[in-house]
Amino acid sequence: MLLSIIKIMLSILLLLCLLQMPYGYYQLVRFLGLLGFSVLAYFSFQQEQKVAAIIYIGLALLFQPFIKVALGRTMWNIVDIIVVHTDPWYPPVPIYGIPLYRS
């Protein structure tokens, strides 16, 4: 339940980035993104979901506020949309008992 709340909150924060917001908001998103994706990576490692953990670590590094990644507004909007579109449903769940990938 906690992980779902983190994913939904990150998705809302990233969707709001598509609007014209003050610069301080984007800094807040970077800090919260680092924190949220780090927590998701930790729990993914605990559940032995290594692919998900690596993806979350990559996202935490991308959103970290200390050494800023300069992508430009358009590229950041594209990244935000991709993360919002895929993150709440990742890692995939088996359908009808058939695993989507083998560990």
C-alpha positions as CSV (number, residue, x, y, z in Angstrom):
1,M,0.0,0.0,0.0
2,L,2.8,2.4,0.9
3,L,4.6,1.7,-2.4
4,S,1.4,2.5,-4.3
5,I,1.0,5.8,-2.5
6,I,4.6,6.7,-3.3
7,K,4.1,5.9,-7.0
8,I,0.9,7.9,-7.2
9,M,2.3,10.9,-5.4
10,L,5.4,10.9,-7.7
11,S,3.1,10.6,-10.7
12,I,1.1,13.6,-9.6
13,L,4.2,15.6,-8.9
14,L,5.7,14.8,-12.3
15,L,2.4,15.6,-14.1
16,L,2.4,19.0,-12.4
17,C,5.8,19.6,-13.9
18,L,4.2,19.8,-17.3
19,L,2.6,23.1,-16.2
20,Q,4.4,26.4,-15.8
21,M,5.6,26.2,-12.2
22,P,8.1,28.3,-10.2
23,Y,11.7,27.0,-10.2
24,G,11.4,26.1,-6.5
25,Y,8.7,23.5,-7.4
26,Y,11.1,21.7,-9.7
27,Q,13.8,21.7,-7.0
28,L,11.2,20.2,-4.6
29,V,10.3,17.5,-7.2
30,R,14.0,16.6,-7.5
31,F,14.4,16.1,-3.8
32,L,11.1,14.2,-3.5
33,G,11.9,12.2,-6.6
34,L,15.3,11.2,-5.2
35,L,13.6,10.2,-1.9
36,G,10.7,8.4,-3.5
37,F,12.6,6.4,-6.2
38,S,15.3,5.5,-3.6
39,V,12.5,4.0,-1.3
40,L,11.0,2.2,-4.3
41,A,14.5,0.8,-5.2
42,Y,15.1,-0.4,-1.6
43,F,11.8,-2.3,-1.5
44,S,12.3,-3.7,-5.0
45,F,15.6,-5.1,-3.8
46,Q,13.9,-6.5,-0.7
47,Q,11.4,-8.3,-2.9
48,E,14.2,-9.5,-5.2
49,Q,12.9,-7.5,-8.2
50,K,16.3,-6.6,-9.5
51,V,15.2,-5.1,-12.8
52,A,12.8,-2.8,-11.0
53,A,15.4,-1.8,-8.5
54,I,17.9,-0.9,-11.2
55,I,15.3,1.2,-13.0
56,Y,14.4,3.0,-9.7
57,I,18.1,3.6,-9.0
58,G,18.5,5.1,-12.5
59,L,15.5,7.4,-11.9
60,A,16.8,8.4,-8.5
61,L,20.1,9.4,-10.1
62,L,18.3,11.2,-12.9
63,F,16.1,13.3,-10.5
64,Q,18.8,13.9,-7.8
65,P,19.2,17.6,-7.1
66,F,22.9,17.7,-6.3
67,I,24.5,17.4,-9.8
68,K,21.7,18.6,-12.1
69,V,21.1,16.9,-15.4
70,A,20.5,19.6,-18.0
71,L,18.0,18.1,-20.5
72,G,16.0,21.2,-21.4
73,R,12.3,21.7,-20.7
74,T,11.1,19.6,-23.7
75,M,13.2,16.6,-22.8
76,W,12.2,16.8,-19.1
77,N,8.6,16.9,-20.1
78,I,9.1,13.8,-22.2
79,V,10.9,12.0,-19.4
80,D,8.1,13.0,-17.0
81,I,5.4,11.6,-19.3
82,I,7.2,8.3,-19.8
83,V,7.8,7.9,-16.0
84,V,4.2,8.8,-15.2
85,H,2.9,6.4,-17.9
86,T,4.9,3.4,-16.8
87,D,5.8,3.8,-13.1
88,P,2.5,3.1,-11.3
89,W,2.1,-0.2,-13.2
90,Y,5.7,-1.4,-12.8
91,P,6.8,-4.1,-12.1
92,P,4.3,-6.0,-14.2
93,V,2.0,-8.5,-12.5
94,P,1.2,-11.9,-13.9
95,I,-2.0,-12.3,-15.7
96,Y,-4.1,-15.4,-15.2
97,G,-1.1,-16.9,-13.2
98,I,1.3,-16.8,-16.2
99,P,4.5,-14.9,-15.2
100,L,5.5,-12.2,-17.6
101,Y,9.2,-12.9,-17.1
102,R,11.3,-15.6,-15.4
103,S,13.7,-14.8,-12.6
